[in-house]
């Protein structure tokens, strides 16, 4: 009898949280199982190894990225506003996976960096399509990085305030380039 998909998601979330908060060395199979509230056997049912856990983490991160790009494309305010607004608000589940991937080191660091670069490339491409200018797309990407970093440091209210402060300028600036 198959286990419910929720157990798999709980294990992945626990792994992401542990790696993001304490580093990958702390995220042993036992620690992940305990945090997820499953047995070690239950964890191994879904992820037969630590390598499989990492694969699952990167797959989930990229799935979050694809979902984000779809929302970015569909946002009535446009991709630029969506990107900067959500950078300041940094959604919860995505953060754990993003931070976990950024903390992966050792032999898996290159794979994790590749996934992070793939996310960034997707955002850049969407911003480039929206603006038509590589320099503007890069500038917007870097603005989003700054807002996101501020939010991750526990200054989400300030990041949102900063976004509201610059939103008219960005809207005007990008609008002038259309």
Number of C-alpha atoms within 10 A of each C-alpha: 3 6 10 8 9 9 17 21 16 18 27 26 21 21 31 32 22 21 24 21 15 13 18 20 10 14 21 14 21 15 15 26 22 15 17 21 15 17 14 15 13 17 24 18 14 19 19 13 13 14 11 13 22 22 17 20 24 24 14 19 26 19 14 18 21 15 11 19 20 13 15 21 17 12 14 10 11 15 23 25 20 18 24 26 20 17 25 28 20 20 12 8 13 19 18 22 25 23 19 25 26 17 18 20 15 8 8 13 14 12 16 23 17 13 20 19 12 14 20 15 13 15 25 20 16 20 26 20 13 18 20 15 15 14 11 18 22 16 14 23 21 14 17 21 17 16 25 24 17 21 20 17 9 10 16 19 13 15 24 21 14 15 22 14 11 11 16 11 11 16 14 10 12 19 10 9 11 9
